[in-house]
Amino acid sequence: MLMKTLLNHVQPFKGFVYKDAKLTKSYDKFEWPEDRIVFEIIPRKNSKAFCSGCGIQAPGYDTLPVRLYDYLPVLGVLTYFAYARRRVKCPDCGVKAEMVPWANGNSQLTLTLQWYLAGWAKDLSWKAVASKFRVSWDSVCRSVEMAVEWGLDHRNLNGIKSIGVDEIAHAKGHKYLTLVYQIDADMRRLLWIGNDRTEECLKGFFTWFGRARSNRIQAICSDMWKPYLNVIKELIPNALHVLDRFHIAQHLGKAIDEVRAEEHRKLQENGYEAILTKTKWLLLRNRKNLKEDQEVSMKELLKYNLKTMKAYLLKEEFSLFWTYSSPAWAGKFLDQWCTKVMRSKIEPLKKKAKMLRRHKPLILNWFKAKGELSSGVVEGLNLKAKLTARKSYGFKNPEMQKIALYHQLGKLPTPEWTHKFC
């Protein structure tokens, strides 16, 4: 079977035909010859060209020189389409080059190759994709940008019931991006990205999302960042707002580490044995998850009457809070635990206890959601977001980072005609 017959079967273009396929030689930067396959395309007889500006049929004007378009490699050989674009005289746009179905605008890459590159860019770094398929990094970037733009225009935003809000740093100097995720059980994806973590920024999401969709949100997860809390209370007051155990454990862990660092410094200044050296991760780890050698180290530390160990035991005691099933009984436990902490004279932990008291209703919402709604999902997506930044080998601006995040985490749709290996 001829190769052009295969192409007519898997990649037909209305109004165009594959005339011939040629095996030619090209030369790389070292002037070494290598094979390449060129498929010549011609317009079908009596077919009319379409204006690339407005998309309507227009009378012919003249023909441009033959141009090569990068296509998928065939049998490991670089492959191109060769076509001489017609120019049309459009009554609205003037003289314009015709629209071709295998490429967008003046792009040298075929749409098939662009979707192929965008698909691989989800699994490999952009640099690796560029090297593997013998294209530039910018070509991979433009392919991902095209896929994201198409996906955002065609995604379905109906039926979203649960969302999560968090932020990631995108540059030094406390510069953040606000990320909003859908965290329903059957769909977890990135929905929206904002350029800051202010109230105005998060309000921008609800403006974009629309009042009707926002009113159908039943639950939302966030951390304790005050601008987020204010906006959520103002715009979707009827949604169940959950502060998840992940963020609370994170806050308690920071308090424990602050106590440990201060006490370790004082022990060294007073000439005592530095028994708290290299114990940071030991103290932050859940007691149930300690390994055998770590359990031995923990038992040794518990023999000492240290403020750090008192703080550690209070942190471990708080883990019982999540074992309750009733919000009322959980609330009583929280009150008793906070009272005990306030009497402990451990300042970092006292600050966290005051914080928990202030947000008690939102914390107890975790039990109303029966533990099924967790912003741990959001943190997992945030981890993937950070890995996405690394895989892309740097961004020229925040907009490029947004494109990479949507591409990796947005679960965006693709056209039905896309090659199944994209």
C-alpha positions as CSV (number, residue, x, y, z in Angstrom):
1,M,0.0,0.0,0.0
2,L,1.3,3.4,-0.9
3,M,2.2,5.8,1.9
4,K,-0.1,8.5,0.4
5,T,-2.9,6.0,0.5
6,L,-2.3,5.5,4.2
7,L,-2.3,9.2,4.8
8,N,-5.5,9.7,2.9
9,H,-7.0,7.1,5.2
10,V,-5.8,8.4,8.6
11,Q,-5.3,12.1,7.9
12,P,-7.6,13.3,5.0
13,F,-8.0,17.0,4.4
14,K,-11.1,18.2,2.6
15,G,-10.3,20.1,-0.6
16,F,-6.7,18.8,-0.7
17,V,-5.0,15.7,-2.0
18,Y,-1.6,14.0,-1.4
19,K,0.1,14.1,-4.8
20,D,3.3,12.3,-4.1
21,A,5.8,11.2,-1.5
22,K,9.6,11.6,-1.9
23,L,12.6,10.4,0.0
24,T,15.2,13.2,0.0
25,K,18.3,14.2,1.8
26,S,18.8,17.1,4.2
27,Y,21.8,18.2,6.2
28,D,22.1,18.8,10.0
29,K,24.2,21.5,11.6
30,F,27.3,19.2,11.2
31,E,26.6,18.9,7.4
32,W,25.8,15.2,7.8
33,P,23.3,13.9,5.3
34,E,20.1,12.3,6.6
35,D,16.9,11.0,5.0
36,R,13.6,12.9,5.1
37,I,10.2,12.1,3.7
38,V,8.3,14.9,2.0
39,F,4.6,14.5,1.1
40,E,3.5,17.0,-1.5
41,I,0.0,18.4,-1.1
42,I,-2.0,20.1,-3.8
43,P,-5.5,21.6,-3.8
44,R,-8.3,19.5,-5.2
45,K,-9.4,20.5,-8.7
46,N,-12.0,23.3,-8.6
47,S,-11.7,23.7,-4.8
48,K,-11.9,27.2,-3.4
49,A,-9.5,28.7,-0.9
50,F,-10.7,30.2,2.5
51,C,-9.4,33.5,3.9
52,S,-7.2,32.9,6.9
53,G,-8.5,36.2,8.4
54,C,-12.2,35.6,8.5
55,G,-12.6,32.1,7.2
56,I,-14.9,32.8,4.3
57,Q,-14.3,31.6,0.7
58,A,-12.6,34.2,-1.5
59,P,-11.4,34.4,-5.1
60,G,-7.8,33.5,-5.8
61,Y,-5.0,36.2,-6.1
62,D,-1.7,34.4,-6.6
63,T,0.4,31.5,-5.1
64,L,3.2,31.7,-2.6
65,P,6.4,29.6,-2.8
66,V,6.4,26.0,-1.6
67,R,6.7,25.7,2.2
68,L,7.5,22.7,4.4
69,Y,5.4,21.8,7.5
70,D,6.8,19.5,10.1
71,Y,4.8,16.3,10.5
72,L,5.0,13.1,12.7
73,P,8.2,11.1,12.0
74,V,7.5,8.0,10.0
75,L,9.6,4.9,10.7
76,G,12.1,7.1,12.5
77,V,12.5,9.4,9.5
78,L,11.8,13.2,9.7
79,T,8.6,13.8,7.7
80,Y,7.2,17.0,6.1
81,F,4.2,18.3,4.2
82,A,5.1,20.5,1.2
83,Y,2.5,22.9,0.0
84,A,2.4,26.2,-1.9
85,R,-0.3,28.3,-0.2
86,R,-2.6,30.3,-2.4
87,R,-3.4,33.9,-1.6
88,V,-7.0,35.2,-1.8
89,K,-8.5,38.6,-2.3
90,C,-11.0,38.8,0.6
91,P,-13.5,41.7,0.4
92,D,-13.2,42.2,4.1
93,C,-9.5,41.4,4.9
94,G,-7.8,42.3,1.7
95,V,-5.1,40.0,0.2
96,K,-4.5,37.1,2.6
97,A,-2.8,33.7,2.5
98,E,-5.4,30.9,2.5
99,M,-6.3,28.9,5.6
100,V,-4.9,25.3,5.6
101,P,-6.5,22.6,7.8
102,W,-3.2,21.0,8.9
103,A,-1.6,24.1,10.5
104,N,-2.6,27.2,12.4
105,G,-1.7,30.5,10.9
106,N,1.9,30.7,9.9
107,S,3.1,27.9,12.2
108,Q,5.7,25.6,10.6
109,L,4.4,22.7,12.7
110,T,1.3,20.7,11.7
111,L,-1.5,20.5,14.2
112,T,-1.0,16.7,14.4
113,L,2.6,17.2,15.5
114,Q,1.7,20.0,17.9
115,W,-0.9,17.7,19.7
116,Y,1.7,14.9,19.7
117,L,4.3,17.2,21.3
118,A,1.8,18.5,23.8
119,G,0.9,15.0,24.8
120,W,4.5,14.0,25.4
121,A,5.1,17.2,27.4
122,K,2.8,15.9,30.1
123,D,5.2,13.0,30.8
124,L,8.6,14.5,29.9
125,S,10.3,17.8,30.5
126,W,9.8,20.3,27.6
127,K,13.5,20.2,27.0
128,A,13.5,16.4,26.7
129,V,10.5,16.5,24.3
130,A,12.3,19.1,22.1
131,S,15.4,17.0,22.0
132,K,13.5,13.7,21.3
133,F,11.6,15.1,18.4
134,R,14.3,17.4,17.0
135,V,12.3,20.6,17.5
136,S,13.0,23.8,19.5
137,W,11.9,24.4,23.0
138,D,9.8,27.2,21.7
139,S,8.0,24.8,19.4
140,V,7.1,22.6,22.3
141,C,6.0,25.6,24.3
142,R,3.8,26.8,21.4
143,S,2.3,23.3,21.1
144,V,1.4,23.2,24.8
145,E,0.0,26.7,24.6
146,M,-2.2,25.7,21.6
147,A,-3.5,22.6,23.4
148,V,-4.3,24.6,26.6
149,E,-6.1,27.3,24.7
150,W,-8.2,24.7,22.8
151,G,-8.9,22.7,26.0
152,L,-9.9,25.8,28.1
153,D,-12.4,26.8,25.3
154,H,-14.0,23.3,25.2
155,R,-14.0,22.1,28.8
156,N,-17.2,21.4,30.7
157,L,-17.7,23.5,33.9
158,N,-21.1,22.2,34.8
159,G,-21.8,20.0,37.9
160,I,-19.0,21.3,40.0
161,K,-19.9,20.8,43.7
162,S,-16.6,21.0,45.7
163,I,-13.6,23.2,45.2
164,G,-10.3,23.8,47.0
165,V,-8.3,27.0,47.2
166,D,-4.6,27.2,47.8
167,E,-1.5,29.1,46.6
168,I,2.0,28.4,45.4
169,A,5.0,30.7,45.2
170,H,6.1,31.4,41.6
171,A,9.0,33.7,42.3
172,K,11.2,35.0,45.1
173,G,9.9,37.9,47.2
174,H,6.6,36.5,48.3
175,K,5.0,36.4,44.9
176,Y,2.2,33.9,44.7
177,L,-0.4,32.3,42.4
178,T,-3.8,31.4,43.7
179,L,-5.0,28.0,42.5
180,V,-8.6,26.9,42.5
181,Y,-9.2,23.2,42.1
182,Q,-12.3,21.0,41.5
183,I,-12.1,18.3,44.2
184,D,-15.2,16.2,43.6
185,A,-14.8,12.5,44.0
186,D,-15.2,11.8,40.3
187,M,-13.1,14.8,39.0
188,R,-10.1,16.5,40.5
189,R,-8.5,19.1,38.3
190,L,-7.2,22.7,38.2
191,L,-10.0,25.2,37.4
192,W,-8.4,28.7,37.6
193,I,-5.2,30.5,38.4
194,G,-4.9,34.0,39.8
195,N,-1.9,36.3,40.0
196,D,-1.9,37.0,43.7
197,R,-3.4,35.7,47.0
198,T,-5.5,38.8,47.8
199,E,-9.2,39.2,48.3
200,E,-9.5,40.9,44.9
201,C,-7.7,37.9,43.3
202,L,-10.0,35.3,44.7
203,K,-13.1,37.4,43.8
204,G,-11.8,37.3,40.3
205,F,-12.4,33.5,40.3
206,F,-16.0,33.8,41.3
207,T,-16.6,36.6,38.8
208,W,-15.2,34.3,36.1
209,F,-17.0,31.3,37.4
210,G,-20.4,33.0,37.4
211,R,-23.0,33.6,40.0
212,A,-25.2,30.6,39.0
213,R,-22.3,28.1,39.1
214,S,-21.0,29.6,42.4
215,N,-24.4,29.2,44.1
216,R,-24.3,25.5,43.3
217,I,-21.0,24.9,45.1
218,Q,-21.7,22.8,48.2
219,A,-18.3,22.6,49.9
220,I,-15.0,24.4,49.8
221,C,-11.6,23.6,51.3
222,S,-9.0,26.3,52.1
223,D,-6.2,27.1,54.5
224,M,-6.5,29.8,57.2
225,W,-5.3,32.7,55.0
226,K,-7.6,35.6,56.0
227,P,-8.3,37.0,52.5
228,Y,-9.6,33.6,51.4
229,L,-11.8,33.3,54.5
230,N,-13.3,36.7,53.9
231,V,-14.1,36.2,50.3
232,I,-15.6,32.7,50.8
233,K,-17.8,34.0,53.7
234,E,-19.0,36.9,51.5
235,L,-19.7,35.2,48.2
236,I,-20.7,31.6,49.0
237,P,-21.9,31.7,52.6
238,N,-24.1,28.6,52.2
239,A,-21.3,26.3,51.2
240,L,-19.7,24.0,53.8
241,H,-16.3,25.6,54.4
242,V,-13.8,23.0,55.7
243,L,-10.4,23.7,57.2
244,D,-8.7,20.3,56.7
245,R,-6.5,18.4,59.2
246,F,-3.5,18.7,56.9
247,H,-3.2,22.4,57.4
248,I,-3.7,22.1,61.1
249,A,-1.1,19.5,61.4
250,Q,1.2,21.7,59.4
251,H,0.7,24.6,61.8
252,L,1.3,22.4,64.9
253,G,4.5,21.0,63.2
254,K,5.8,24.5,62.7
255,A,5.2,25.3,66.4
256,I,7.0,22.2,67.5
257,D,10.0,23.0,65.3
258,E,10.1,26.5,66.6
259,V,10.2,25.3,70.2
260,R,12.9,22.7,69.3
261,A,15.1,25.2,67.6
262,E,14.9,27.7,70.5
263,E,15.6,25.0,73.2
264,H,18.5,23.6,71.2
265,R,20.1,27.0,71.0
266,K,19.8,27.5,74.7
267,L,21.2,24.1,75.5
268,Q,24.3,24.9,73.4
269,E,24.7,28.3,75.0
270,N,24.6,26.8,78.5
271,G,27.1,24.1,77.7
272,Y,24.7,21.1,77.9
273,E,24.7,18.1,75.6
274,A,23.0,18.9,72.3
275,I,20.5,16.1,72.5
276,L,18.1,17.7,70.1
277,T,20.5,17.6,67.2
278,K,19.0,16.1,64.1
279,T,15.6,15.5,65.7
280,K,13.5,17.9,63.6
281,W,11.9,15.2,61.3
282,L,11.7,12.7,64.2
283,L,9.5,15.1,66.2
284,L,7.4,16.1,63.2
285,R,6.6,12.5,62.3
286,N,3.5,10.7,63.5
287,R,4.3,8.5,66.5
288,K,2.6,5.5,64.8
289,N,4.8,5.8,61.7
290,L,8.1,5.8,63.5
291,K,10.6,3.1,62.5
292,E,12.3,0.8,65.0
293,D,15.4,2.9,65.4
294,Q,13.4,6.1,65.5
295,E,11.2,4.6,68.3
296,V,14.4,4.0,70.3
297,S,15.5,7.6,69.8
298,M,12.1,8.9,70.8
299,K,12.1,6.9,74.0
300,E,15.5,8.3,74.9
301,L,14.3,11.9,74.3
302,L,11.2,11.3,76.4
303,K,13.4,10.6,79.5
304,Y,14.4,14.3,79.5
305,N,12.2,17.0,81.0
306,L,12.4,19.3,77.9
307,K,9.9,21.9,76.8
308,T,10.2,20.4,73.3
309,M,9.0,17.0,74.5
310,K,6.1,18.5,76.3
311,A,5.1,20.3,73.1
312,Y,5.5,17.0,71.2
313,L,3.2,15.1,73.6
314,L,0.6,17.8,73.3
315,K,0.8,17.6,69.5
316,E,0.4,13.8,69.7
317,E,-2.5,14.2,72.0
318,F,-4.3,16.4,69.5
319,S,-4.3,13.6,67.0
320,L,-7.1,12.1,69.1
321,F,-9.3,15.0,67.9
322,W,-9.7,13.4,64.5
323,T,-11.0,10.1,65.9
324,Y,-14.3,11.7,66.9
325,S,-17.4,11.3,64.8
326,S,-19.6,13.8,66.5
327,P,-18.8,17.6,66.0
328,A,-20.1,18.3,69.5
329,W,-17.8,15.9,71.2
330,A,-14.9,17.0,69.0
331,G,-15.6,20.6,69.9
332,K,-15.4,19.7,73.7
333,F,-12.1,18.0,73.1
334,L,-10.7,21.0,71.2
335,D,-11.7,23.3,74.1
336,Q,-10.0,21.1,76.7
337,W,-6.9,20.7,74.6
338,C,-6.6,24.5,74.0
339,T,-7.0,25.1,77.7
340,K,-4.3,22.7,78.5
341,V,-2.0,24.3,76.0
342,M,-2.7,27.8,77.3
343,R,-1.5,26.7,80.7
344,S,1.7,25.1,79.3
345,K,3.6,28.4,78.9
346,I,4.9,27.2,75.5
347,E,4.4,30.3,73.5
348,P,4.6,29.0,69.9
349,L,2.0,26.3,70.7
350,K,-0.2,28.9,72.6
351,K,-0.4,31.0,69.4
352,K,-1.6,28.0,67.5
353,A,-4.2,27.2,70.2
354,K,-5.5,30.7,69.9
355,M,-5.7,30.3,66.1
356,L,-7.7,27.0,66.5
357,R,-10.1,28.7,68.8
358,R,-10.7,31.5,66.3
359,H,-11.5,29.0,63.5
360,K,-13.3,26.4,65.6
361,P,-16.5,26.4,63.6
362,L,-14.7,25.9,60.3
363,I,-12.5,23.2,61.8
364,L,-15.6,21.3,63.1
365,N,-17.0,21.4,59.6
366,W,-14.5,18.6,58.8
367,F,-16.8,16.3,60.9
368,K,-19.9,17.6,59.2
369,A,-18.3,16.5,55.9
370,K,-17.6,13.2,57.6
371,G,-14.0,13.4,56.6
372,E,-14.8,12.9,52.9
373,L,-13.8,16.4,51.9
374,S,-10.1,16.9,52.4
375,S,-7.8,19.7,51.3
376,G,-5.0,17.1,51.4
377,V,-6.2,16.5,47.8
378,V,-5.4,20.2,47.2
379,E,-1.9,19.8,48.7
380,G,-1.3,16.8,46.5
381,L,-2.3,18.8,43.4
382,N,0.0,21.6,44.6
383,L,2.9,19.2,44.8
384,K,2.2,18.2,41.2
385,A,2.1,21.9,40.3
386,K,5.7,22.4,41.8
387,L,6.9,19.3,39.9
388,T,5.4,20.8,36.7
389,A,7.5,23.9,37.1
390,R,10.6,21.8,37.4
391,K,9.8,19.7,34.4
392,S,9.4,22.7,32.2
393,Y,13.0,23.9,33.0
394,G,12.0,27.4,34.0
395,F,9.5,30.0,32.8
396,K,10.0,33.3,31.1
397,N,7.0,34.8,32.8
398,P,4.0,33.9,35.1
399,E,1.7,33.4,32.1
400,M,3.9,30.6,30.8
401,Q,3.8,29.0,34.2
402,K,0.0,29.2,34.1
403,I,0.0,27.4,30.7
404,A,2.1,24.6,32.1
405,L,-0.1,24.2,35.1
406,Y,-3.3,24.1,33.1
407,H,-1.8,21.6,30.8
408,Q,-0.6,19.3,33.5
409,L,-3.4,19.6,36.1
410,G,-6.4,20.8,34.1
411,K,-7.5,17.5,32.6
412,L,-8.3,19.5,29.5
413,P,-10.2,17.8,26.6
414,T,-8.5,17.1,23.2
415,P,-10.1,16.9,19.7
416,E,-11.6,13.6,18.7
417,W,-9.3,13.4,15.6
418,T,-6.2,13.6,17.7
419,H,-3.8,10.7,17.1
420,K,-4.4,8.0,19.7
421,F,-0.7,8.1,20.7
422,C,-0.7,11.8,21.4
